[in-house]
Amino acid sequence: MPAFELLSVFNDLLGCLLEAATWEDFRQRLLTIVARLFPASSRLAWVHQIDGHWTIRGPQGLLERVPSGLIATAADRLEPVEQDGTLAIPIEVPESGVELLLISPADGTAREIGVALLPALRLLWELFKRRCESEQRAGELETLVDLAAKWQVSRDPKQLLHDIASAAAKALHGDRASIFLWDKRQRELVGYPALGVEGESLRIRDDQGIAGSVLRTGTSYRWHAAEDPALINAEVGQRLGYVTRSLIAVPLRDRRGKIIGVFEVLNHRSGRFSVTDERFLTELARHAAAAVENIRDIAELTAAREHLLQSVAHSVRLIGHCAPIEALRQSIDRIAPTELAVLILGENGTGKEVVARSIHLLSDRRDRPFVAVNCAAIPETLLESELFGHEKGAFTDASTQHPGKFEIASGGTLLLDEIGEMSLSGQAKLLRVLEEKTLVRVGGTRPIRVDVRIVAATNQDLVQLVRQRKFRQDLYFRLTVVTLNVPALRERGEDVIVLAEYFLEQFAHQIGRRPPRLSESAKARLRNHRWPGNVRELRNMMERVSYLSRSDTIDAADLEFVLSPTDVSSESLLTDDLTLTEATMEFQRQFIRRHIESAGGNLARAAQAMGMHRSNLYRKMNQLGMKPQEELGE
């Protein structure tokens, strides 16, 4: 599965933390999302223990086929275990035991994906557990519910600490409050005062005053000036010009019970803090600690997502060092952070979609959807429904409501591939949505606001189409704010060798062999080929060579084997044992293939060269048993 699809699944998994209402709901949502990573034929289930018995959430028949001892073995080892085609992936949930993800049938890819997901699933379980515990505790007191609701929306750590301390001072009728977090390395307590103290933070030694005593003993403390004035760190009070008359301090503990700091409230308005105040602050400290940990976890999760986005952006990149590619790379870097519409021009197979994905992944929209639409593959009668969606009952087959590609891509990037193939009526509807940034589903009346960056791509000469009145001039100017040209492979010089070696290494890794080396004769053969199918043709060739070649060196003869269908004359492929009808059909197949290759994979151009309409070419290819996708190398 491509890395950009993994990113989409990753974002959906994050949504479970906020959307799931119960543990059962959480398990079911995760199961539905994770299942998208595996083939449709796979069956997945969660297994967990209830009262000492394993319970399954998923297809009931799957548990009956699980090999005896597989679940127990995986749970004991805490590592993925595969037996008789079923893979069990254990997810250790702190303080709650072990959950297992079962996948059947399982192959090497399933294991690789499962193992890659394991850290994220463990973190999700842990975060959801914390959320449930926090909500349960908050429900005990109405005041705490209100405070927790405010704290959960904060994403700024310093502002969060300020808000918590302010809430504590107000709830306990104190003059001011501080949260001290323990800096073990520096042996200091770092205080974030909410009221009355200027500056970023207050630092004191972790063995000083009441805060130091609470940190050391883990015991709450209530103090009044009439008791023992020496317990107060007078130096801090003098420096701040503040007199402490009463104080209550409780330890801040993380979910494992370890002390991470001290929570203080100073100067009760009626003089003294009570036992009830101590209990309330202790409870409040539990929520404060959870909020502090949650915001730290969110920061870690955000950092992990940014790392994944960077990895995806690195994997979806233009390979090569020729001058046109370097210039294209620089253009992408400049325009990606903007909101400008982009038109990508280039022959079929040159990598226009790779360019579009690079623009998306380097933009501020990279954590939102990237949706690609092949305009040539959508019949005119369905174009509006596919792009803008339809309401239930809008037409005969509209049995459910269906969001269009614009809605699905909202917030992200929409690639309109083969834009030159869109009908004039479709162009008019597209232009209206681009100008108004709203759409109405087929059969609907409610305008829907959409926020989409448009990237269009084509292998046709849009200027010529505008002159021929086959493409709207106003839409052309809307799409061509920035135009990028992707060079054909035959124009990229030594990049053909760089790309070939890159693909060989990719496929060798997939099939578990050492990457074969290209001989000088093979390199010369690659340089001399015209590459009508461009990078796609080269990639397909290297894939075939990787699987078919047994040698560690690829020679020109190996490439001749792959290239022979396009290098020999049509007559040499017709044998004497064919009937006239069979020979005629075979000739037609070869004739059509040559024209498609000459047109760079563009069926419309190939049909025009043969003096026929594009729809008639499709019909003829179907009659001859030819699949357009295969002829295009897709």
C-alpha positions, -999 to 999 in steps of 0.1 A, spaced: 0 0 0 14 35 -9 27 56 20 2 84 13 -27 59 20 -10 49 52 -10 85 62 -48 87 56 -53 56 78 -30 71 104 -51 103 106 -84 82 109 -69 63 138 -62 96 156 -99 104 151 -109 74 171 -94 90 203 -121 117 201 -150 99 185 -152 65 203 -177 65 232 -169 32 248 -141 5 247 -163 -16 224 -169 13 201 -132 20 201 -123 -16 192 -149 -17 164 -137 16 149 -101 6 150 -109 -28 134 -128 -11 106 -100 14 99 -71 -12 102 -89 -36 78 -84 -10 50 -47 -18 50 -52 -55 41 -67 -72 10 -105 -75 9 -103 -113 13 -86 -109 47 -105 -114 79 -95 -94 109 -106 -95 146 -97 -81 180 -93 -106 208 -91 -97 245 -98 -113 279 -129 -110 300 -130 -128 333 -101 -151 322 -117 -160 288 -106 -148 254 -133 -129 236 -134 -120 199 -146 -88 183 -150 -96 145 -160 -125 124 -170 -153 149 -159 -180 125 -124 -167 125 -118 -177 162 -128 -213 154 -100 -215 128 -73 -201 150 -46 -227 157 -46 -240 192 -22 -221 214 -16 -193 189 -33 -166 210 -16 -177 243 18 -179 226 16 -144 211 3 -130 244 31 -146 264 59 -136 240 45 -101 233 55 -104 197 37 -113 164 33 -150 159 21 -167 127 7 -202 125 -12 -220 98 -19 -188 78 -31 -168 108 -11 -139 122 -16 -128 159 -2 -94 168 -2 -87 205 -8 -51 218 3 -47 254 -21 -23 271 -5 -9 304 -23 -21 335 -50 -38 314 -33 -69 300 -30 -78 263 -52 -73 232 -45 -92 200 -52 -84 164 -58 -115 143 -53 -115 105 -63 -145 83 -51 -154 58 -18 -137 65 12 -132 42 45 -115 45 30 -81 36 3 -85 63 30 -92 88 51 -62 77 21 -39 79 10 -53 113 44 -49 128 47 -13 115 13 -5 130 21 -20 164 37 11 181 9 34 169 -18 9 181 -1 6 215 0 44 218 -36 47 207 -47 22 233 -28 39 260 -42 74 251 -77 60 249 -73 44 283 -61 77 298 -90 95 282 -115 71 297 -99 74 332 -99 111 329 -135 113 320 -145 89 348 -127 110 374 -140 143 360 -176 129 364 -172 127 402 -175 164 407 -194 189 385 -168 215 390 -141 192 378 -161 184 347 -163 221 337 -126 226 344 -115 195 325 -136 205 295 -117 238 293 -83 222 297 -88 196 270 -91 223 243 -57 238 251 -27 229 230 -2 254 245 16 238 274 23 271 292 -12 284 287 -26 250 300 -5 252 332 -16 288 337 -53 279 332 -51 249 356 -34 270 383 -59 299 378 -88 274 382 -74 259 413 -69 293 430 -105 303 421 -121 270 432 -102 270 465 -106 307 472 -69 312 472 -48 342 463 -26 325 437 -14 290 427 16 274 410 23 241 393 59 229 399 72 203 375 102 184 385 134 188 365 154 157 377 185 165 358 189 200 373 175 189 407 150 217 405 113 224 407 102 246 379 71 266 388 46 281 364 28 307 385 -6 317 374 -12 349 394 10 377 407 44 366 393 60 381 362 83 360 339 84 326 323 89 304 353 101 302 389 129 278 398 137 265 433 159 236 445 139 204 448 149 200 485 137 234 497 105 244 515 72 227 516 72 219 479 105 201 483 91 181 513 59 171 493 81 160 464 104 139 487 76 123 508 47 122 483 24 134 511 0 164 509 6 193 533 -15 221 547 3 250 564 -6 282 583 18 310 594 9 304 630 24 269 629 60 269 616 72 299 596 106 283 590 90 258 566 84 286 540 112 295 516 114 332 527 140 340 501 115 334 473 88 355 490 112 384 496 124 383 460 88 384 447 76 409 474 49 384 485 39 372 520 26 337 524 0 333 552 -14 299 544 -6 271 519 -18 238 506 4 215 485 -2 181 470 19 159 448 14 156 410 16 120 400 16 104 365 -6 75 356 20 51 370 19 69 404 54 85 400 57 121 413 63 145 385 58 177 405 39 197 431 6 216 430 4 246 454 -24 271 463 -15 300 485 -34 323 510 -70 312 515 -92 342 518 -108 330 551 -74 322 566 -69 284 565 -72 256 540 -94 227 551 -93 189 548 -120 192 522 -98 217 503 -69 192 504 -91 164 490 -104 186 463 -69 198 453 -57 162 454 -85 153 429 -78 184 409 -41 174 408 -50 141 392 -68 159 364 -40 184 361 -14 156 358 -35 138 332 -39 170 312 -2 177 314 6 142 302 -20 143 275 -7 175 260 28 160 261 15 129 243 -3 150 217 30 168 211 48 135 207 20 122 184 21 153 164 59 150 161 55 114 150 29 124 123 53 151 110 80 125 108 57 102 89 48 131 65 84 138 59 90 101 52 61 101 27 74 132 10 108 116 7 94 84 -8 73 103 -34 100 122 -52 114 128 -86 144 106 -94 171 120 -116 197 147 -120 192 161 -155 188 199 -158 150 198 -166 143 177 -136 164 199 -113 145 229 -126 112 211 -121 122 203 -85 130 239 -78 97 250 -92 78 225 -70 96 238 -39 86 273 -47 50 268 -56 41 240 -31 36 263 0 13 286 -20 -24 281 -29 -18 286 -66 -36 264 -92 -11 243 -111 -12 227 -146 12 198 -152 20 190 -188 38 159 -201 34 127 -221 18 97 -206 40 79 -181 63 108 -174 53 111 -138 27 139 -137 9 123 -107 43 121 -88 47 158 -94 12 165 -81 18 144 -50 51 162 -44 33 195 -45 7 183 -20 32 167 4 53 199 5 23 221 11 5 231 43 -23 207 32 -1 176 34 -20 162 64 -53 164 45 -65 142 16 -49 139 -18 -75 128 -43 -67 120 -80 -95 119 -106 -89 105 -141 -113 127 -161 -109 105 -192 -122 75 -174 -155 91 -162 -184 90 -187 -199 124 -193 -232 113 -178 -215 104 -145 -190 133 -143 -211 157 -122 -220 129 -98 -184 118 -94 -170 152 -89 -198 169 -69 -217 140 -54 -254 131 -54 -283 128 -30 -302 96 -24 -329 92 -51 -313 118 -74 -314 92 -102 -324 56 -107 -292 40 -92 -288 66 -65 -298 43 -35 -276 62 -10 -262 97 -6 -227 99 -22 -201 127 -16 -182 137 -46 -144 140 -51 -145 177 -42 -160 169 -8 -136 140 -2 -106 162 -10 -119 192 10 -90 208 29 -65 189 7 -55 187 -29 -76 175 -59 -57 162 -90 -78 165 -122 -58 142 -145 -64 141 -183 -83 174 -179 -82 178 -217 -106 149 -221 -134 166 -201 -165 176 -221 -175 212 -225 -205 208 -203 -184 193 -176 -159 221 -180 -186 247 -174 -198 230 -142 -162 226 -130 -155 263 -136 -186 273 -116 -174 254 -86 -138 267 -89 -151 303 -90 -177 301 -63 -159 275 -40 -193 259 -34 -211 230 -49 -246 215 -49 -249 177 -51 -269 162 -80 -305 161 -67 -297 185 -38 -305 221 -31 -281 229 -2 -248 246 -12 -217 230 3 -186 250 9 -154 233 -3 -118 242 3 -96 224 -23 -64 232 -41 -66 222 -77 -38 206 -96 -46 196 -133 -26 174 -156 -28 166 -193 -7 153 -222 -26 174 -247 -20 208 -261 -47 228 -243 -38 260 -262 -47 242 -295 -79 228 -279 -89 263 -269 -83 275 -305 -105 246 -317 -132 255 -291 -128 221 -275 -116 236 -242 -130 267 -224 -107 296 -224 -119 309 -190 -112 275 -175 -78 274 -192 -68 307 -175 -82 295 -142 -61 263 -143 -29 277 -157 -18 301 -130 14 280 -129 24 256 -156 50 228 -150 64 207 -179 75 172 -171 102 161 -196 99 129 -216 123 101 -206 141 103 -240 150 139 -232 165 131 -198 199 117 -208 216 96 -181 185 98 -159 173 66 -177 202 47 -161 196 63 -127 159 54 -129 166 19 -141 190 12 -112 165 28 -87 137 5 -100 159 -26 -99 168 -19 -63 131 -14 -54 119 -46 -70 149 -66 -57 141 -55 -22 104 -66 -27 113 -101 -39 142 -106 -16 172 -107 -39 203 -87 -45 198 -59 -70 212 -70 -104 238 -48 -121 233 -33 -156 261 -41 -180 275 -15 -203 257 -30 -233 224 -30 -213 230 7 -204 236 15 -241 204 -3 -251 185 17 -225 199 50 -238 191 42 -274 155 32 -268 129 59 -276 107 51 -246 72 59 -260 58 49 -225 83 70 -207 91 63 -170 61 39 -167 75 18 -195 109 17 -179 95 8 -145 75 -21 -160 105 -33 -179 127 -33 -148 100 -52 -129 99 -79 -155 137 -81 -156 139 -83 -118 115 -113 -118 127 -131 -150 165 -126 -148 184 -152 -128 218 -135 -133 234 -108 -111 241 -89 -143 215 -76 -168 228 -77 -204 214 -62 -236 201 -96 -245 179 -96 -214 164 -63 -225 159 -75 -260 138 -103 -246 115 -77 -230 117 -52 -259 112 -78 -288 74 -73 -292 80 -37 -303 112 -42 -321 102 -68 -347 79 -64 -377 43 -74 -375 47 -100 -403 72 -121 -382 46 -126 -355 20 -141 -379 24 -178 -383 12 -200 -411 -11 -221 -388 -35 -192 -383 -68 -190 -402 -75 -159 -422 -99 -146 -395 -73 -153 -367 -45 -137 -387 -66 -106 -394 -75 -102 -357 -38 -106 -347 -27 -80 -373 -53 -56 -359 -40 -61 -324 -4 -54 -335 -15 -24 -355 -34 -9 -326 -6 -15 -302 20 2 -324 -3 33 -328 -9 34 -290 29 33 -284 35 60 -310 9 82 -293 27 78 -260 -2 58 -246 -29 84 -255 -59 65 -268 -75 96 -283 -44 105 -303 -40 69 -314 -76 67 -326 -72 100 -345 -41 86 -362 -60 55 -373 -89 76 -386 -115 65 -360 -133 79 -330 -119 72 -295 -151 53 -284 -149 31 -316 -113 23 -307 -124 11 -272 -151 -10 -288 -127 -25 -313 -101 -33 -285 -129 -50 -265 -138 -71 -295 -102 -81 -300 -98 -91 -263 -75 -62 -256 -77 -44 -222 -70 -6 -225 -54 -6 -190 -29 -33 -200 -20 -16 -233 -12 15 -213 9 -4 -189 -13 5 -159 
